[in-house]
Structures are given as C-alpha cells and as structure tokens.
Amino acid sequence: MTATSSSRVVDGAFAGGRDVRVAVPGGDLVVEVAGTGPAVILLHGWTLDRRQWRGQAPLTDRFTLVAVDRRGFGQSTAPADLGEEPDDVTRVAEALGLARYNVVGLSQGGKVALAHAAQSPAGLDRLVVIGAPIDAELPVPPEKVPAAAMAELARMRRLAEMRQLWLVHPLTAGRPEVRAAMAAMLARYDGRDLLEPGKPLTVTLDDVRRIRVPATALAGADDTPWRRAVVDALGECGLATGLIRGGGHLAPLDAAAATNAALLTALA
C-alpha cells in the first residue's frame, strides 16, 4: 500500500502540515501529517473529521501527528465501512512507511483503535482511547443516539435538520467555540455512513483482553455516565485509566490542554 499523492494542507488540522491521499478498498483516505518524532495516528469521532484534532497541534513538537479522515467522513472518498477500518490503520501506516506507530482514537474512532490493537499489529507501540464505546453489558445504560432519526433526515436530504439534531445532543454539547468547531465539521457530514453503513464492527471485552501493547482508556470527567463506565470496564481488562478534567465527550476539543497532558503521559 502506497500513498497516492501529497499536497499542502487547506483547512486541515495543523498549520504547516501536508495532506496525503492513501488508497484503500473503495477509494482513498485523506491523511494529514505534521510534526516530528514518534508517529501518532489520530482517529476522529463519528460525524467529525481530522479537524477535530486542532487542539492537539502543540504535540507536533514531540510527535509526528497523522490525522486521518476516516472512510465515510471528511474529505475521504472511501465508502463508510466500520468493519474495514481496523485494517485501514495498517494501510495508513504502510503507505507512510511507519515501521512503528501509536494510535489515539476518540469515541467511534476509539472503537476502531481498540479493534486494531486487538489484531496485534506488529508496528503498534501504544494505544490511547478517549470516550470509546464497546459491545458489553455494563451497570450503566448507554446514552441514546438519534441515529435512526438522523438517517431518515439524510435519506430525505434534509441535512441541515440532521446536523442540528446532532448539535443539540448531550454528547456534542460544549462551550460556544466547541459548538462552532462542531458545526464546521458537520458541514462536511452528509450522513452517507447512515445510508450505506457497510460492515459492522464489534469490540467485546474479550477482544480488549487480547491487546498486548501498553494501552490507556480515558474519558472526559464530564462525559456521560456510560462512557465513564466503559473506562472502568477497560481498566478491569488491564488498561490504564483516567478522566480528563474539564472535558466532556469531546475532550480533545473542549479541554485541549488537559487532553494533551494526558496523552503525553500515556504515550511516554
């Protein structure tokens, strides 16, 4: 697997970065690369894109950040297919020539990161997930996500209503500047993953127990009770755990400095 093209970033995550298009089954992924040092592949959350990681720009002094527009999102052309995404991480690493790399994933991107790590990839050094979901029965019920209603609105091409429905959800709540960043990313989100979702992705606690690299599960201290319960469950599987002070579900956006400090500790 090789990178198909490279260009300077326009409206991306990091100043001074470069965009690389990586060919994957069905299309390509837009990958933004910036910084120096050990590579960290960044996987954004559902409905978002690589711009989610703008608050992590200070880490480019310590790491080579590799922010991916996951398939079905952002500027990537590859169709949505969660079942393909753990292998997409390998494809990105190979295309960029990364013999060693770390992975950080938020929310749905965290689930992809867990599944990738459970495959025991040879090049993976460390794993960090933030607010990740898993497929397990926990004492706390999961929050309700209006995916069916959003899919119906997408089907009717009522995209402004679909985006607004998600903007008022507790998972996306944040300070005004965070909501502005969310709105900008949602402007690129057209619900294609809801209309043609591809293969599902299941990550159980047994899958997590297969992870052999140092791994950390984080959540915003103000994330939903279920997401914090997931952190506890992952801790029982052997992952290091922590809460990001001042952060909600979108801690990399609304608590960037605290998230960066937690990432520096987890990736040390």
Beta strands, then each sheet from edge to edge (+ up, - down):
strand 1: 3-8
strand 2: 18-24
strand 3: 27-35
strand 4: 39-43
strand 5: 64-68
strand 6: 101-106
strand 7: 124-130
strand 8: 215-220
strand 9: 240-244
sheet 1: 1+ 2- 3+ 5- 4- 6- 7- 8- 9-
end
